[in-house]
Amino acid sequence: MAIIGKIVAMTGTAVALSDNGTKRDLHLGDQIQTGDTIQTAKGVFVDLELANGRVIHIAAEQLVAFTPDLTALILPDAQDSALNLATIDTVIKAIEGGKDINEVLEETAAGSNGLFTVHGFGFVDLVRINDVLNKFKFAYDYSTDDRLITEPLVVKEDDRYGLNNPAPALPTPGNAAPGGVVTPAAGNEDGGNIAVNLSGSDTDGTIASVTVTALPPASQGVLYLADGVTPVLTTTVLSPTQAAALVFIPAQNFNGTVNIPFTVTDNQGAVSPVAITPITVTPVNDAPVATDNTNNVPINSTATGNVLIDGVADSDIDGDTLTVTSFSVDINNDGTPEVFAAGSKAVIAGVGTLSIAPNGAYTFIPVTNYSGPVPVATYTINDGSGTPTATDTATLTLVMGTNLPPVAVVTPVSATEDDPSIPVNLSGSDADGAIASVRVTTLPPATQGVLYLADGVTPVLTTTVLSPADAATLVFKPAQDFNGTVNIPFTVTDNNGATSPIATTPITITAVNDAPIATDNSNNVPINGSATGNVLTDGVADSDPENDLLTVTGFSVDANGDGTPETFAAGAPATITGVGTLTINGNGSYTFTPVANYNGLIPVANYTISDGSTAPALTDTATLTLIMGNNTPPVATVDTKAVVEDTPATGNVLTDGTPDSDPDSNPLTVVGFSIDTNGDGTPEAFTPGQTATIPGVGTLTIAPNGAYTFTPALNYNGPVPVATYAISDGLGGIDSATLTLGPVTGTNDAPLAVADVNNITELKDNTATNTTTGNVLGGAGVSALDKADADIDLPVQTLTVTLVQFGASPAVTVPVGGTTITLAHGNLTLNPNGTYTYTLNNTDVAVNALNIGDTPLTEVVTYTISDGNGGVASTTLTININGINDSPTATTGAPIVGPEDTPSITVELTGTDPDSPIAFVTVTELPLPTQGILLDPNGNPVLAGQPIPVDPLTGKALLTFVPAPNFNGPVSIKFTVTDTGGLTSPEVTQPVTITNVQEPPTATPSTSSGNEDTPIAVGLSGTDPDGTVTNVTVTTL
């Protein structure tokens, strides 16, 4: 089959039907052969470039069959050119007349049965000249390689190549018409500018100008003047120098043949027929485009896919077949990917195996139970072109499936009471990963003890994220004498971020019997009298942590003066030679009876107490000091101390107020004190220098020298339990008194000021003002963005706003009293009760320039609040100003003036917009046809209501007004502008004035005749298009 031509331009989708019935979609560059039929749908056209360089335009909704006979007609052999020229003319005339082609062709040209039949249609039905050739009439001169049009062209409205221009002007008698000289041009795809030379020749003159009659579609490229910036228009009259130095810039990735039809005009006004200069753009291989891929990999499952077609498919603009040549992936976790040929297997240590085939198909097989990260693979594709080949790379990201949550492992712990530290192991397990961290969710109360890191110093908090190693070596230090079960709830988190349910590790602390506490006793013995008392209850009473019943089991005293105490059972009398008799009973009661008139020293007795426990019983010892009548006990006096909130109170129980005293002037010391620390009504005993902590109230320490310090808890004010202290004269004389602290009196704390935010949106089109209100103190329901300020003291005080500060450094500070202050973009009125009104100035330039979605403007002031008791605090009020799209304004320039019969006048239509660019201009009322025609930037007539995009750099629409011949006078062009936000301005009028130009008169030729020797009347006259002829002058006789 003969190749008729190839597709060089098309819109939409057209199809070709082969003579065997096969149907295929057409693409740019496709070849059409004898027997093919082209079918176009509505809105679709096809340009077919014949083998001889001519272009046939096939309009929409056509069915065109290229039979062998039609092929022979439109592509004649050179040796039969004379015959074919006549045949083509005959066929076209027959088709124009609606006749059957078979009636005008030879039998051999019509087929064996004398009819053209394609796909069930007669040839004349399928190939009417209006549908196929678009009234092209072709003639060829085969004596040269140039193709010339040798007769006028009959055209139709949809002709794309400018052939709907008026027929070339007839040459002036005696003036030969010029001819266009075709100089083919060539360049590479994406290779930059291509030089184009449009020229002509004239046998009896010179070429005065060149005009391009039709421009190539933008999909092929743009024809420019030599500067490469100014586009050539069909209305551009080119000088021969300009036409010889044009440049064509092909569209990105375009290749194929571009036709530039043009005419040349000689110095006498004659215009040539249309000639077509072909520009051949040679294809150049473009690199393919690879796109990244992702896939999910179920645990213990295989993932497959194709990197070339999955997701956004890899592509090649030239339509080359793509293959994968290699891929790389880090298989040994050293940070450097290893490279593999396509089809190879990459074994990723501990992760799985990946293979990517040349056709893009890939397979990933993870190792058993693996659920961690998979290294990202990078693959390379090749387009296989030989001119030369080009490559691109992309990635394949594989994501392992759902991570199995870890399980917290409970390891119970057992210990005994008063163990100094107890090891605790918090751990977990994970079926598809590793434990990354451990967190304790709730801590035990301090009354049970404290959980520490292995150092026994750093406490564990609920916010502490423990490593598995740290969590396995924790220690728990129980509170003194605590026993029972301590629960440690915790969770574990694996290396993939999954967290286990809460588990609880129990710490069982078994009770251990604690020893009782015996305290020393003293008593004075009257001479010749008896001394009695109770060693268990006198002074600071003996005690037992478990509150066991205490008994005295025995005592010892040096009864014979040898320096070694003798031991006696409880209740047994001890006779101290020359001194007296001492008996200490099991219930602690004692009696000492001195010998008559004894007034010396009494040996100190040591007694032992037992708690009677069976696990086992524990004991303690203390002394009983008896002093004969010459020692007088000391006197302790009551002490009081005022306490102020958050301020430590200090003093000395021995010297403050009425000082404690000793009648014998013996030095006094504090030997102990007691205070109710847990609120159970029973005071706890403390040794001198020991700190007593009263939860929520404070701490108290009394030193042996009587100095004390009470530190109240932060912000606490209220009562403090009364403390009792005991003093000793060192000779057995003891007394006690109380220390009353407080109550703690409160102080005023500064109020809490919280920053406030409010929003306001500008009003459209410079509307003067609008307001927003709120309450910086947190007025209920005034604004959701106003945050409540607060007074943290009791009773709560009413807050007021006292000062406001605004402006740049140095800031302006003014008292608040309802005064309106002027800010950058509006005014603010702030009242003492916290209410405020912000009024936005919509005429402000910055506000007016805001558009929807722009970063808001902000007004920030600092205000100060007071609680009325000296407490003040400051924070900010921020007003966010949001934008809105404002309407544009169409603007008119100075009146445009041009002379009558000027070829064209440039009309600039534009507008302004405070916050959005102008998108397009719409001409709402056109000039009258008798005045002229208005053309858009592409040279097409402007329609009323047609949106005309503006130049994005200048914001103007450049139109062309072509006045009607001989018209002069005013012209009005009414238009609006529309911004990118869709708002349209009011209509305005751009005036255009065409001034009158005086035209010369024309002499009217005349012929007179008569007889020889007889006068002949001769009439000489003329006409004037815009005046009258006033005289006639004979120039030559």
ChimeraX attribute file (.defattr): number of C-alpha atoms within 10 A of each C-alpha:
attribute: neighborCount
match mode: 1-to-1
recipient: residues
	/A:1	9
	/A:2	12
	/A:3	13
	/A:4	21
	/A:5	21
	/A:6	21
	/A:7	21
	/A:8	22
	/A:9	22
	/A:10	20
	/A:11	13
	/A:12	13
	/A:13	16
	/A:14	20
	/A:15	16
	/A:16	21
	/A:17	19
	/A:18	18
	/A:19	17
	/A:20	9
	/A:21	11
	/A:22	9
	/A:23	14
	/A:24	12
	/A:25	12
	/A:26	19
	/A:27	18
	/A:28	15
	/A:29	16
	/A:30	14
	/A:31	17
	/A:32	23
	/A:33	19
	/A:34	20
	/A:35	21
	/A:36	24
	/A:37	23
	/A:38	22
	/A:39	23
	/A:40	22
	/A:41	15
	/A:42	12
	/A:43	11
	/A:44	17
	/A:45	22
	/A:46	25
	/A:47	18
	/A:48	24
	/A:49	23
	/A:50	19
	/A:51	13
	/A:52	15
	/A:53	16
	/A:54	15
	/A:55	22
	/A:56	19
	/A:57	22
	/A:58	25
	/A:59	24
	/A:60	18
	/A:61	15
	/A:62	21
	/A:63	24
	/A:64	23
	/A:65	27
	/A:66	22
	/A:67	21
	/A:68	18
	/A:69	17
	/A:70	20
	/A:71	17
	/A:72	17
	/A:73	17
	/A:74	21
	/A:75	17
	/A:76	19
	/A:77	13
	/A:78	13
	/A:79	9
	/A:80	10
	/A:81	17
	/A:82	15
	/A:83	12
	/A:84	20
	/A:85	17
	/A:86	11
	/A:87	17
	/A:88	20
	/A:89	15
	/A:90	15
	/A:91	21
	/A:92	20
	/A:93	15
	/A:94	19
	/A:95	19
	/A:96	13
	/A:97	11
	/A:98	13
	/A:99	15
	/A:100	17
	/A:101	21
	/A:102	19
	/A:103	13
	/A:104	14
	/A:105	16
	/A:106	11
	/A:107	13
	/A:108	10
	/A:109	17
	/A:110	20
	/A:111	16
	/A:112	9
	/A:113	10
	/A:114	15
	/A:115	17
	/A:116	23
	/A:117	17
	/A:118	19
	/A:119	15
	/A:120	8
	/A:121	13
	/A:122	14
	/A:123	22
	/A:124	18
	/A:125	15
	/A:126	21
	/A:127	19
	/A:128	22
	/A:129	20
	/A:130	16
	/A:131	18
	/A:132	19
	/A:133	20
	/A:134	19
	/A:135	19
	/A:136	20
	/A:137	19
	/A:138	18
	/A:139	19
	/A:140	20
	/A:141	15
	/A:142	15
	/A:143	9
	/A:144	8
	/A:145	9
	/A:146	15
	/A:147	18
	/A:148	20
	/A:149	17
	/A:150	13
	/A:151	11
	/A:152	14
	/A:153	19
	/A:154	13
	/A:155	20
	/A:156	13
	/A:157	9
	/A:158	15
	/A:159	18
	/A:160	15
	/A:161	21
	/A:162	19
	/A:163	22
	/A:164	16
	/A:165	13
	/A:166	11
	/A:167	16
	/A:168	16
	/A:169	13
	/A:170	13
	/A:171	16
	/A:172	11
	/A:173	6
	/A:174	7
	/A:175	17
	/A:176	18
	/A:177	24
	/A:178	26
	/A:179	24
	/A:180	25
	/A:181	19
	/A:182	20
	/A:183	16
	/A:184	15
	/A:185	17
	/A:186	17
	/A:187	19
	/A:188	18
	/A:189	21
	/A:190	19
	/A:191	15
	/A:192	14
	/A:193	17
	/A:194	19
	/A:195	18
	/A:196	24
	/A:197	20
	/A:198	28
	/A:199	24
	/A:200	26
	/A:201	17
	/A:202	19
	/A:203	12
	/A:204	14
	/A:205	14
	/A:206	15
	/A:207	24
	/A:208	19
	/A:209	22
	/A:210	26
	/A:211	23
	/A:212	25
	/A:213	22
	/A:214	21
	/A:215	22
	/A:216	16
	/A:217	13
	/A:218	10
	/A:219	12
	/A:220	23
	/A:221	17
	/A:222	20
	/A:223	26
	/A:224	21
	/A:225	18
	/A:226	19
	/A:227	10
	/A:228	15
	/A:229	11
	/A:230	11
	/A:231	16
	/A:232	21
	/A:233	19
	/A:234	15
	/A:235	14
	/A:236	13
	/A:237	17
	/A:238	20
	/A:239	15
	/A:240	20
	/A:241	15
	/A:242	16
	/A:243	24
	/A:244	19
	/A:245	15
	/A:246	22
	/A:247	23
	/A:248	25
	/A:249	19
	/A:250	26
	/A:251	16
	/A:252	13
	/A:253	18
	/A:254	18
	/A:255	23
	/A:256	21
	/A:257	22
	/A:258	24
	/A:259	22
	/A:260	23
	/A:261	23
	/A:262	27
	/A:263	23
	/A:264	32
	/A:265	27
	/A:266	25
	/A:267	15
	/A:268	17
	/A:269	18
	/A:270	22
	/A:271	26
	/A:272	26
	/A:273	25
	/A:274	27
	/A:275	25
	/A:276	29
	/A:277	23
	/A:278	20
	/A:279	22
	/A:280	18
	/A:281	22
	/A:282	16
	/A:283	17
	/A:284	17
	/A:285	20
	/A:286	21
	/A:287	20
	/A:288	23
	/A:289	20
	/A:290	24
	/A:291	18
	/A:292	19
	/A:293	22
	/A:294	15
	/A:295	15
	/A:296	14
	/A:297	20
	/A:298	18
	/A:299	22
	/A:300	15
	/A:301	15
	/A:302	15
	/A:303	19
	/A:304	17
	/A:305	16
	/A:306	17
	/A:307	27
	/A:308	25
	/A:309	16
	/A:310	16
	/A:311	13
	/A:312	12
	/A:313	15
	/A:314	21
	/A:315	19
	/A:316	18
	/A:317	11
	/A:318	16
	/A:319	10
	/A:320	17
	/A:321	13
	/A:322	22
	/A:323	18
	/A:324	24
	/A:325	20
	/A:326	20
	/A:327	27
	/A:328	20
	/A:329	24
	/A:330	20
	/A:331	23
	/A:332	15
	/A:333	12
	/A:334	8
	/A:335	10
	/A:336	11
	/A:337	17
	/A:338	14
	/A:339	17
	/A:340	17
	/A:341	18
	/A:342	23
	/A:343	19
	/A:344	15
	/A:345	16
	/A:346	21
	/A:347	18
	/A:348	18
	/A:349	12
	/A:350	15
	/A:351	21
	/A:352	17
	/A:353	17
	/A:354	22
	/A:355	21
	/A:356	28
	/A:357	20
	/A:358	20
	/A:359	18
	/A:360	22
	/A:361	18
	/A:362	20
	/A:363	16
	/A:364	21
	/A:365	19
	/A:366	25
	/A:367	17
	/A:368	13
	/A:369	15
	/A:370	20
	/A:371	24
	/A:372	19
	/A:373	13
	/A:374	20
	/A:375	20
	/A:376	16
	/A:377	22
	/A:378	19
	/A:379	25
	/A:380	19
	/A:381	28
	/A:382	23
	/A:383	25
	/A:384	15
	/A:385	16
	/A:386	8
	/A:387	10
	/A:388	11
	/A:389	14
	/A:390	17
	/A:391	18
	/A:392	16
	/A:393	18
	/A:394	19
	/A:395	19
	/A:396	21
	/A:397	17
	/A:398	18
	/A:399	19
	/A:400	20
	/A:401	16
	/A:402	14
	/A:403	20
	/A:404	18
	/A:405	20
	/A:406	25
	/A:407	22
	/A:408	25
	/A:409	18
	/A:410	17
	/A:411	14
	/A:412	14
	/A:413	16
	/A:414	13
	/A:415	18
	/A:416	17
	/A:417	19
	/A:418	20
	/A:419	17
	/A:420	13
	/A:421	17
	/A:422	20
	/A:423	18
	/A:424	24
	/A:425	19
	/A:426	28
	/A:427	23
	/A:428	25
	/A:429	17
	/A:430	20
	/A:431	15
	/A:432	19
	/A:433	19
	/A:434	15
	/A:435	24
	/A:436	20
	/A:437	22
	/A:438	26
	/A:439	23
	/A:440	23
	/A:441	16
	/A:442	14
	/A:443	17
	/A:444	13
	/A:445	10
	/A:446	10
	/A:447	11
	/A:448	19
	/A:449	17
	/A:450	20
	/A:451	26
	/A:452	22
	/A:453	19
	/A:454	18
	/A:455	10
	/A:456	15
	/A:457	10
	/A:458	11
	/A:459	15
	/A:460	21
	/A:461	16
	/A:462	11
	/A:463	10
	/A:464	13
	/A:465	17
	/A:466	20
	/A:467	15
	/A:468	20
	/A:469	15
	/A:470	16
	/A:471	24
	/A:472	18
	/A:473	16
	/A:474	22
	/A:475	23
	/A:476	23
	/A:477	17
	/A:478	24
	/A:479	17
	/A:480	14
	/A:481	17
	/A:482	18
	/A:483	18
	/A:484	13
	/A:485	14
	/A:486	20
	/A:487	15
	/A:488	20
	/A:489	20
	/A:490	23
	/A:491	22
	/A:492	32
	/A:493	25
	/A:494	24
	/A:495	17
	/A:496	19
	/A:497	14
	/A:498	19
	/A:499	21
	/A:500	21
	/A:501	14
	/A:502	15
	/A:503	20
	/A:504	20
	/A:505	20
	/A:506	17
	/A:507	20
	/A:508	17
	/A:509	21
	/A:510	16
	/A:511	15
	/A:512	16
	/A:513	20
	/A:514	21
	/A:515	20
	/A:516	23
	/A:517	20
	/A:518	24
	/A:519	20
	/A:520	20
	/A:521	25
	/A:522	22
	/A:523	24
	/A:524	21
	/A:525	21
	/A:526	18
	/A:527	19
	/A:528	15
	/A:529	15
	/A:530	16
	/A:531	19
	/A:532	16
	/A:533	16
	/A:534	17
	/A:535	27
	/A:536	25
	/A:537	16
	/A:538	16
	/A:539	19
	/A:540	23
	/A:541	15
	/A:542	22
	/A:543	21
	/A:544	18
	/A:545	13
	/A:546	14
	/A:547	10
	/A:548	16
	/A:549	13
	/A:550	22
	/A:551	18
	/A:552	24
	/A:553	21
	/A:554	22
	/A:555	27
	/A:556	21
	/A:557	24
	/A:558	20
	/A:559	23
	/A:560	14
	/A:561	12
	/A:562	8
	/A:563	10
	/A:564	11
	/A:565	17
	/A:566	15
	/A:567	17
	/A:568	17
	/A:569	18
	/A:570	23
	/A:571	19
	/A:572	15
	/A:573	16
	/A:574	21
	/A:575	18
	/A:576	19
	/A:577	12
	/A:578	15
	/A:579	21
	/A:580	17
	/A:581	17
	/A:582	24
	/A:583	22
	/A:584	29
	/A:585	21
	/A:586	20
	/A:587	18
	/A:588	24
	/A:589	18
	/A:590	20
	/A:591	16
	/A:592	23
	/A:593	20
	/A:594	25
	/A:595	17
	/A:596	12
	/A:597	11
	/A:598	18
	/A:599	17
	/A:600	14
	/A:601	11
	/A:602	21
	/A:603	19
	/A:604	17
	/A:605	21
	/A:606	19
	/A:607	25
	/A:608	20
	/A:609	28
	/A:610	23
	/A:611	26
	/A:612	16
	/A:613	16
	/A:614	8
	/A:615	10
	/A:616	12
	/A:617	13
	/A:618	17
	/A:619	21
	/A:620	16
	/A:621	18
	/A:622	19
	/A:623	20
	/A:624	22
	/A:625	20
	/A:626	22
	/A:627	25
	/A:628	21
	/A:629	16
	/A:630	12
	/A:631	20
	/A:632	20
	/A:633	23
	/A:634	25
	/A:635	20
	/A:636	23
	/A:637	19
	/A:638	18
	/A:639	22
	/A:640	15
	/A:641	16
	/A:642	12
	/A:643	23
	/A:644	19
	/A:645	21
	/A:646	18
	/A:647	14
	/A:648	15
	/A:649	19
	/A:650	17
	/A:651	17
	/A:652	17
	/A:653	27
	/A:654	24
	/A:655	15
	/A:656	16
	/A:657	14
	/A:658	12
	/A:659	15
	/A:660	20
	/A:661	19
	/A:662	20
	/A:663	11
	/A:664	12
	/A:665	10
	/A:666	17
	/A:667	13
	/A:668	23
	/A:669	18
	/A:670	24
	/A:671	26
	/A:672	23
	/A:673	27
	/A:674	19
	/A:675	24
	/A:676	19
	/A:677	22
	/A:678	12
	/A:679	11
	/A:680	8
	/A:681	10
	/A:682	11
	/A:683	17
	/A:684	15
	/A:685	21
	/A:686	17
	/A:687	17
	/A:688	21
	/A:689	19
	/A:690	15
	/A:691	15
	/A:692	21
	/A:693	17
	/A:694	18
	/A:695	11
	/A:696	11
	/A:697	21
	/A:698	18
	/A:699	17
	/A:700	23
	/A:701	20
	/A:702	27
	/A:703	20
	/A:704	17
	/A:705	17
	/A:706	21
	/A:707	18
	/A:708	19
	/A:709	16
	/A:710	24
	/A:711	19
	/A:712	25
	/A:713	18
	/A:714	12
	/A:715	18
	/A:716	17
	/A:717	20
	/A:718	14
	/A:719	14
	/A:720	20
	/A:721	18
	/A:722	15
	/A:723	21
	/A:724	20
	/A:725	25
	/A:726	19
	/A:727	29
	/A:728	23
	/A:729	24
	/A:730	15
	/A:731	19
	/A:732	22
	/A:733	23
	/A:734	26
	/A:735	21
	/A:736	21
	/A:737	18
	/A:738	19
	/A:739	19
	/A:740	17
	/A:741	19
	/A:742	20
	/A:743	16
	/A:744	23
	/A:745	14
	/A:746	16
	/A:747	15
	/A:748	16
	/A:749	16
	/A:750	18
	/A:751	23
	/A:752	19
	/A:753	22
	/A:754	18
	/A:755	18
	/A:756	23
	/A:757	18
	/A:758	21
	/A:759	17
	/A:760	19
	/A:761	19
	/A:762	26
	/A:763	21
	/A:764	14
	/A:765	16
	/A:766	17
	/A:767	12
	/A:768	14
	/A:769	13
	/A:770	15
	/A:771	16
	/A:772	16
	/A:773	19
	/A:774	24
	/A:775	25
	/A:776	33
	/A:777	23
	/A:778	21
	/A:779	17
	/A:780	12
	/A:781	10
	/A:782	13
	/A:783	18
	/A:784	13
	/A:785	16
	/A:786	22
	/A:787	19
	/A:788	16
	/A:789	22
	/A:790	19
	/A:791	20
	/A:792	15
	/A:793	15
	/A:794	11
	/A:795	7
	/A:796	11
	/A:797	15
	/A:798	11
	/A:799	22
	/A:800	19
	/A:801	24
	/A:802	20
	/A:803	19
	/A:804	22
	/A:805	19
	/A:806	20
	/A:807	15
	/A:808	7
	/A:809	6
	/A:810	7
	/A:811	11
	/A:812	11
	/A:813	14
	/A:814	14
	/A:815	16
	/A:816	22
	/A:817	15
	/A:818	15
	/A:819	12
	/A:820	16
	/A:821	16
	/A:822	14
	/A:823	17
	/A:824	16
	/A:825	20
	/A:826	19
	/A:827	16
	/A:828	23
	/A:829	17
	/A:830	26
	/A:831	21
	/A:832	19
	/A:833	20
	/A:834	20
	/A:835	18
	/A:836	18
	/A:837	17
	/A:838	25
	/A:839	21
	/A:840	25
	/A:841	23
	/A:842	22
	/A:843	18
	/A:844	14
	/A:845	12
	/A:846	15
	/A:847	26
	/A:848	23
	/A:849	18
	/A:850	23
	/A:851	19
	/A:852	16
	/A:853	10
	/A:854	13
	/A:855	12
	/A:856	18
	/A:857	16
	/A:858	16
	/A:859	20
	/A:860	17
	/A:861	19
	/A:862	17
	/A:863	25
	/A:864	18
	/A:865	27
	/A:866	23
	/A:867	23
	/A:868	13
	/A:869	12
	/A:870	10
	/A:871	15
	/A:872	20
	/A:873	16
	/A:874	19
	/A:875	18
	/A:876	19
	/A:877	19
	/A:878	16
	/A:879	21
	/A:880	17
	/A:881	20
	/A:882	20
	/A:883	24
	/A:884	20
	/A:885	24
	/A:886	24
	/A:887	23
	/A:888	26
	/A:889	22
	/A:890	23
	/A:891	17
	/A:892	16
	/A:893	13
	/A:894	8
	/A:895	12
	/A:896	16
	/A:897	15
	/A:898	18
	/A:899	18
	/A:900	20
	/A:901	17
	/A:902	17
	/A:903	14
	/A:904	19
	/A:905	18
	/A:906	14
	/A:907	22
	/A:908	16
	/A:909	27
	/A:910	25
	/A:911	23
	/A:912	18
	/A:913	22
	/A:914	19
	/A:915	23
	/A:916	21
	/A:917	17
	/A:918	29
	/A:919	24
	/A:920	25
	/A:921	26
	/A:922	22
	/A:923	22
	/A:924	17
	/A:925	15
	/A:926	19
	/A:927	17
	/A:928	13
	/A:929	10
	/A:930	11
	/A:931	21
	/A:932	18
	/A:933	18
	/A:934	25
	/A:935	19
	/A:936	18
	/A:937	16
	/A:938	14
	/A:939	13
	/A:940	12
	/A:941	14
	/A:942	21
	/A:943	16
	/A:944	13
	/A:945	14
	/A:946	13
	/A:947	17
	/A:948	22
	/A:949	19
	/A:950	21
	/A:951	15
	/A:952	12
	/A:953	6
	/A:954	10
	/A:955	19
	/A:956	21
	/A:957	24
	/A:958	19
	/A:959	22
	/A:960	22
	/A:961	23
	/A:962	17
	/A:963	25
	/A:964	18
	/A:965	13
	/A:966	17
	/A:967	18
	/A:968	19
	/A:969	14
	/A:970	15
	/A:971	21
	/A:972	17
	/A:973	19
	/A:974	19
	/A:975	24
	/A:976	24
	/A:977	33
	/A:978	28
	/A:979	23
	/A:980	15
	/A:981	18
	/A:982	14
	/A:983	17
	/A:984	21
	/A:985	19
	/A:986	12
	/A:987	16
	/A:988	18
	/A:989	19
	/A:990	19
	/A:991	17
	/A:992	20
	/A:993	16
	/A:994	21
	/A:995	15
	/A:996	15
	/A:997	14
	/A:998	10
	/A:999	12
	/A:1000	12
	/A:1001	14
	/A:1002	12
	/A:1003	13
	/A:1004	10
	/A:1005	9
	/A:1006	9
	/A:1007	7
	/A:1008	8
	/A:1009	9
	/A:1010	9
	/A:1011	7
	/A:1012	7
	/A:1013	6
	/A:1014	7
	/A:1015	9
	/A:1016	11
	/A:1017	8
	/A:1018	10
	/A:1019	10
	/A:1020	13
	/A:1021	15
	/A:1022	14
	/A:1023	13
	/A:1024	14
	/A:1025	12
	/A:1026	12
	/A:1027	11
	/A:1028	10
	/A:1029	14
	/A:1030	8
	/A:1031	8
	/A:1032	10
	/A:1033	7
	/A:1034	6
	/A:1035	5
	/A:1036	4
	/A:1037	3
